[in-house]
Amino acid sequence: MDEYDIVVLGGGSGSLVATAAAETGLEAAVVEPGPLGGACITRGCVPSKALIHRADVVTDVRNAEAFDVDARLEGVEYGEITAAIHDTVYEKADNQASNLRDSEGVSLYRGDGRFVDDRTLEIEPVDESEDERAAKIRGETVVVAVGGRPTVPPIDGLDDVAYLTSDDALFLAERPDELVIVGGGYIGAELGYFFAAVGTEVSIVGRSDRLVPREDDDVSAVVTESLANYCDVYTGYEAAEVGTDGDAVVVTAEPSGDDGDAGNESGDAVELAADELLLAAGRRPNTDTLGVEATGVETDDRGYVETDQFLKTSADGVWALGDVVEDQPYKHAADYEARVVAENVLEESQRAVDYEAMPHAIFTEPQVASVGRTEGELADDGRDYETETVPYDAAPMGMILEADDGFVKAIAGPDGEILGCHVVGPQASSLIHEVVVAMDSGGGTVDDVAGSVHVHPALNEVVYAAFDELADTDYSTAPDWRDVGGRD
Ligand SMILES: Cc1cc2nc3c(=O)[nH]c(=O)nc-3n(C[C@H](O)[C@H](O)[C@H](O)COP(=O)(O)OP(=O)(O)OC[C@H]3O[C@@H](n4cnc5c(N)ncnc54)[C@H](O)[C@@H]3O)c2cc1C
């Protein structure tokens, strides 16, 4: 049996802990059955955003006329787009595997790890070729970073029809003419926007009364309204049954009972036929095949690994991070947790995870970004807060871009402490960061954002304007062009 100081299960964000350990002179091992880099590089963030970038290019061409530019979309080379993205991301994953193999102090095992006891693992090779061999290894410390995979919801008839998940929808050789997406969360919304922008007729079935229902209500309302310009959106519905009709897949969607303001009010079931069905109904942790029952590692009733605030599991010497820990299913969160685990294991520190200033973004049209609490969460907690929502066209660049439905919503406590910020509109994923930095630097206040000088006429002036409204600024110079908003 091979013995290591640290064994990391999963070659996504967890591999950062192994390389950090090797840099301090420890012997580390990474166990990974698939491409290095985890879901993000080959099945998640990067290929999906590469596709969405193409969708944005198409959208810009289609909208060019609004800016008096005469442009026509002659076609979209769908297969070439997906092949090029596939090659790029797999080359990146191969490079990561080579780098890991070459790095001193890290051994790479190509296979599925399974616990035999708390810190001993059997590795089932993906195939018996090259350096892939069955092995038993033991770590003084073990890090569980095995991520998750798409959930397959219990829908009648699903066993008898072909369906896609996000794992296979990213690299289709041909564009589907019609697509039904089951799931109105961020993956369904992003892929719905992509496919619709490049010409697929898309229907999205979402159980809640809005798409991306975890966002602040005002944000999810804008996303739902905007995506309805691209797709047929069935919010307040859930897929009850699937079947086939000739070559078509047919989804019967019934009212979910979550009618809300924007939801399904008619109460009638609908039948949606398409040539492809994409399930985007959430993800589940990869702990079901990990043999955790042979260990003291506790999981919750959905299979997520339970940890304390230091990311230590209930088994001695076993840590967990990333999507296998439920809280924050984002790549940057998994990387942050890898830093926390590396510090706690390698320096024997007691660094607790802190998600207060953990941002996230959704790359639909318009983009969404958020940090901190939503207004709904604060209201549910009975917290005192004030909010200010400023439309993009309050700032000159927002007006230039004609980002009509964009806004920045700033939320602060009575003492000016920033409690949250929600942005919807162009470049939202970048705009959010000045608020993240303010929050992260400890007790960030609205004055920290409003007091900084902002480049004119950059979009960040919208963030500036929203926080300035909540701040106590003398001689304010925040732009307010709202009176010149509005166009035909
Ligand atoms: C379509 C899509 C789009 C996304 N877009 C974004 C985005 O824009 N921004 C963002 O922040 N996040 C995004 N995410 C989420 C992001 O990909 C994940 O949060 C991130 O990859 C989690 O990292 P991880 O290391 O925990 O898990 P993973 O990256 O999933 O890595 C876990 C690794 O463990 C391996 N593994 C599984 N079982 C075993 C085993 N038994 N033994 C050894 N290894 C095992 C897996 O093969 C995998 O490589 C997206 C996800 C999807 C699906």
The ligand as an ORCA input file, in Angstrom:
! r2SCAN-3c Opt
* xyz 0 1
  C     -23.046     23.742    -16.847
  C     -22.347     24.300    -15.634
  C     -21.951     25.617    -15.618
  C     -21.302     26.135    -14.515
  N     -20.936     27.447    -14.535
  C     -20.307     27.981    -13.475
  C     -19.876     29.344    -13.488
  O     -20.090     30.067    -14.463
  N     -19.239     29.813    -12.410
  C     -18.997     29.042    -11.308
  O     -18.412     29.528    -10.346
  N     -19.378     27.740    -11.265
  C     -20.025     27.195    -12.324
  N     -20.386     25.882    -12.294
  C     -20.126     25.097    -11.067
  C     -18.665     24.645    -10.990
  O     -18.347     23.861    -12.121
  C     -18.465     23.846     -9.712
  O     -18.899     24.609     -8.620
  C     -17.000     23.486     -9.485
  O     -16.501     22.757    -10.578
  C     -16.856     22.668     -8.190
  O     -15.534     22.258     -8.023
  P     -15.202     20.905     -7.224
  O     -13.722     20.790     -7.243
  O     -15.915     20.879     -5.946
  O     -15.868     19.752     -8.079
  P     -15.542     19.265     -9.545
  O     -15.007     20.383    -10.359
  O     -16.758     18.569    -10.004
  O     -14.357     18.228     -9.344
  C     -14.569     17.025     -8.694
  C     -13.763     15.947     -9.375
  O     -13.865     14.750     -8.598
  C     -13.847     13.646     -9.478
  N     -14.411     12.466     -8.801
  C     -15.708     12.092     -8.705
  N     -15.807     10.938     -8.008
  C     -14.559     10.585     -7.646
  C     -14.004      9.502     -6.916
  N     -14.759      8.548     -6.408
  N     -12.669      9.461     -6.743
  C     -11.876     10.443     -7.255
  N     -12.340     11.485     -7.954
  C     -13.668     11.562     -8.148
  C     -14.663     14.114    -10.667
  O     -14.322     13.381    -11.832
  C     -14.265     15.592    -10.763
  O     -13.240     15.799    -11.698
  C     -21.018     25.318    -13.395
  C     -21.390     23.972    -13.409
  C     -22.054     23.466    -14.505
  C     -22.453     22.021    -14.512
*
